[in-house]
């Protein structure tokens, strides 16, 4: 089959879409780094409340601190929403980590 004319255009369109789709799928933040970002976000939100402007500023600062983009953060959240078991494992490990830090502070 020759990929010229209409067939070539359709093939290139399909190939481009496939590449973009898979490139976007791999733009997730690694779990360990995401745990750190998410933990910082939870602590900051707990301290400052739920004001939308404050939350936006917090997120932007955390993205910069951790060297990520808002799109990467959103992509990672979307991944966990689509994979509830992964989210459960992630959140369980995050809670244990936070409880460990609180336990250390209470002992001091």
C-alpha positions, 0 to 999 in steps of 0.5 A: 500500500502506498502512502501518497495523496489522501492515504498518505495524509490520513496515515500521517494524521493518524501517526501524529495523533498516536504520537501525541497521545502516547507522549501525553500519557508519559507526561506523568510525574513519577510517584515519589515526586508526586507524593512530595508535591501532593504532601506539600499541597495538602499541608499548605492548603491545611494552613491557608484554607480553601481560598481559590486565589491562595490555592492557585498561588500555592500550586504555582509555587509548588510547581516551581519548587518541584520543577513540574508544570501544571499540565504534568500535575493535572495529567498525574491526577487524571491518571490516578482518577482513572486508576482507583486502585493505584490512587488507593495505594498512593494515598495509603502510602502518603497517609502513612508518611504523614502520620510518621512525621506527625508521630516524630513531632509529637515525640520531640 
